[in-house]
Every structure is written in structure tokens, then in C-alpha cells.
Amino acid sequence: MPNSFKKYLAIFSVFLFSVSYNIALAQDPTETSMMRIKDVKIEKSDTEIKIDGVLFNSSDNIVSSEVTQLLILRTIDPLIASKDPRYMLPFLIVAAEEGQSFSSLKPNEQKTFSYVLPVSPHIPRANYILSLAFIRPNGQSEAYYDEVLENFGSSQNNGFLAFNQESCVVLDKEGEKFRNNDGPAFLPGESPETRCLIKNIGSEELEVYSEILWKEMFVYGMPLNGEVVTETSGEKLVFKAGETKSVSVFMPKAEKPQAYQGLVGFKDKDGGIRSFNMNFRWIIAGESARIQEVVQVSQLKDSYPKGE
């Protein structure tokens, strides 16, 4: 296995579904998931990835939590490397699908699954990581599987846009710059400006339009927090082969005080995906409640013995 893969997998095992996109919440140390994934088979083509396998509940007496699937294809090596070779840039989402329905497994029950993840035929040939998780509505991961897809993607050198990730910022109304994940605060109704240097790494001129996927908290991985909204810009951008431009994209206006995440990508006039997805975070200032429900299991007492 190449050293770059070893370095990647060591880091990925720590950050998977917890740091990079925070899609796994802290779990009670006394609670252990009994869900497992086995017999995984992956088929690849120029336009899709198919993953089949078996999800099973290894408990003899406990019904599993209700879960849905989350399938994500991520980058390993950035298209534009960091200026500092010691710095590993965050992974970018290439494609993702999150389930809409939830189901549980009875004790010792197992179910076969088969999911298809559409991918752009324009993504550069490289190494990617495919991750499948079964998650609760709050984003907690009950079971996950990941696999490196080596030498996957298109061998054509046509137009494709690469984000210079180190250049990507969120600007407030005074023009102060924040890194893409800093989460600066804005007033309700304000539209945060994001800005990146973007390069056409292909050999052909490319006409594109920006597309934003956005949602409360995280676009993927926390189904409890609403549905993903898609907004497409009508402004055409033209990149000559090898050209780099500074591009500004304004995030949608939101009224509800809350943290938000937006994924910015670019599509051609025919709807073909011509970039990966760069993520940005921002906050709408104001009072925000994250507690969904409080249940008092018994009457409160003046004192409690240890362990109660």
C-alpha cells in the first residue's frame, strides 16, 4: 500500500463521520451499537457506483435504532495541493446520497441492501474514498463501511474546475475574511459572501453556473435538521483552459437563528457536474434552541445517592 494511502487511512480512521463533517454525535459510553455491515460488493462505472451488502443486528434481544443510509464519495488528494506540503487539506464531497426513510432491525435480523450513487463522468481520474453509514435522525452512526477506490474517474482531460481550498473564505459585511469553516455570524436576512480562487484544470473552455446545497447544521448527516435546499445561479461563468479566477458566490438568506452549512459546486449548461463541492459554514445570530424534547422520568428529590 502506498505511503500516501497509509497516511490517509490513519487520519481517516480518526476523523470518519466525526470531525471532517461532524456527522456522528457523541455516544453514551455505556451504549454500544449492535449493527454490523458485511458481504459488501462494489461495482463502478463512469456514471455510478453500486454498493451491495448485508446489514444485521447482532443483538440477541434488543431491537436496533431506526436508521437510514448515508453514502458519500470524498476526495483523498486535492486537485490543488497546499502550499505547505505538511498540511493535509480537508476532504471534499464528490457525490452524496442520504436516505429519506428509516427502519430498524429485530434481534438477530439481517437485511440485504443495494444502493446506487450517481457520479459525474467528468471527475478526474484519482483515488477516492467511498463511505457508507447507517445513521439515526440525529446523525449518530450505528454502522459504517469505507473503501478506497483507486484510479477511479475519467481519463479525459476536458474541462473541470478545482477549488484552491486555502483561498476559500467567508466575508462579512465589513469585508473581514473568515476561513470556510469558521462560522461567522450574520443578521437574519443577510446573505454571506463566499470567495475562492478556482482553476479550470482541463484542456477545454468551460461554461458553468454555480449551485448551492444548504441546510441547518450540516447538509448531509443530520436528517433531523430539515431538508436540503438547492439553489442555482443564473449567472454564467466562462473559464478558458488552465484559467484561474476569483469567484464570489452568495449564500442564501436565512431568517432562523441557527448554524448553517452550504456546499458550493458548478454545473455546465446541460446540468453536468464540473467540480467537487466546497463547504462553507455561517451562523444567523439570535436565540436558538437545540433541545427538541425534555422528559422527566421521576419526581425531583433533594439529594441522590452515588450512581442513581
Secondary structure, 3 states (H helix, E strand, C coil): CCHHHHHHHHHHHHHCCCCCCCCCCCCCCCCCCCEEEEEEEEEECCCEEEEEEEEEECCCCCCCCCEEEEEEEEECCCCCCCCCCCCCCCCCEEEEEECCCCECCCCCCEEEEEEEEECCCCCECEEEEEEEEEECCCCCEEEEEEEEEEEECECCCCCCEEEEEEEEEEECCCCCEEECCCCCEECCCCCCEEEEEEEECCCCCEEEEEEEEEEECCCCCCCCCCCCEEEECCCCEEECCCCEEEEEEECCCCCCCEEEEEEEEEEECCCCECECEEEEEEEECCCCCCCCCCCCCCCCCCCCCCCC
